[in-house]
Amino acid sequence: MADAHHEEHDDHGNTVSAWFLTISWIVAWTVAAIAVIAGGSLLTWTIIALAASVVLSIIAGVMKKAGLGRKEPRPIPPTREEWEAGRKAAATSGN
């Protein structure tokens, strides 16, 4: 099930598009929070922040398609058995 999710979901990774999305969401939700604290309507500013989040996600997706996203497949961590075998091999070669 988790593998199927990873196949369907594009991973932005540590890239320009990922940083754009992260920083822009922080800014959008911070502006909305400040507006609510300053006396704005919670519902109105939540809707504005949600709409901005969707638009910013679309922009980040376009950036990824334009080559500012992950260039190679996401790395797959080793299984426990592979990791233990690697540690054992490193310990034997180190002695």
C-alpha positions in Angstrom: 0.0 0.0 0.0 2.8 2.4 0.9 4.6 1.5 -2.3 1.5 2.3 -4.3 1.3 5.7 -2.6 4.9 6.5 -3.4 4.4 5.6 -7.1 1.4 8.0 -7.3 3.0 10.9 -5.4 5.7 13.0 -6.9 8.4 13.8 -4.4 9.8 17.3 -4.8 12.9 16.4 -2.7 15.5 19.0 -1.6 15.1 21.2 -4.7 14.2 24.7 -5.8 10.6 23.8 -6.3 10.4 22.2 -2.8 11.9 25.2 -1.1 9.6 27.5 -3.0 6.6 25.5 -1.9 7.8 25.3 1.8 8.6 29.0 2.1 5.6 30.3 0.2 3.2 28.2 2.4 4.9 29.5 5.5 4.4 33.1 4.2 0.8 32.5 3.1 -0.3 31.0 6.4 1.7 33.5 8.5 0.0 36.4 6.6 -3.4 34.7 7.2 -2.6 34.2 10.9 -1.5 37.8 11.4 -4.7 39.0 9.6 -6.9 36.9 12.0 -5.0 38.2 15.0 -5.4 41.8 13.8 -9.2 41.3 13.8 -9.9 39.7 10.4 -12.4 36.9 9.9 -11.1 33.5 10.7 -13.2 31.9 7.9 -12.2 34.4 5.3 -8.5 34.2 6.0 -8.6 30.4 6.2 -10.2 30.3 2.7 -7.7 32.8 1.4 -4.8 30.8 2.8 -6.2 27.5 1.4 -6.7 29.0 -2.0 -3.2 30.5 -2.0 -1.8 27.0 -0.9 -3.5 25.4 -3.9 -2.2 28.0 -6.4 1.3 27.8 -4.9 1.3 24.0 -5.2 0.4 24.2 -8.8 3.2 26.7 -9.4 5.7 24.3 -7.6 4.5 21.5 -9.8 5.1 23.6 -12.9 8.5 24.5 -11.6 9.3 20.7 -11.1 8.1 19.9 -14.6 10.4 22.8 -15.9 13.4 21.0 -14.4 13.6 22.6 -11.0 12.6 19.4 -9.2 14.2 16.1 -8.4 16.4 14.9 -11.3 16.9 11.3 -10.2 14.6 8.8 -8.6 14.1 9.0 -4.8 16.7 7.0 -2.9 15.4 3.8 -1.3 16.9 3.0 2.1 18.3 -0.5 2.6 16.3 -3.2 4.3 17.3 -4.1 7.8 19.0 -7.2 6.5 21.0 -5.2 4.0 22.0 -2.6 6.6 23.1 -5.3 9.1 25.1 -7.1 6.4 26.8 -3.8 5.5 27.7 -3.1 9.2 29.0 -6.6 9.6 31.1 -6.3 6.5 32.5 -2.9 7.6 33.3 -4.3 11.0 35.1 -7.3 9.6 37.1 -5.2 7.1 38.0 -2.8 9.8 39.7 -5.4 12.1 
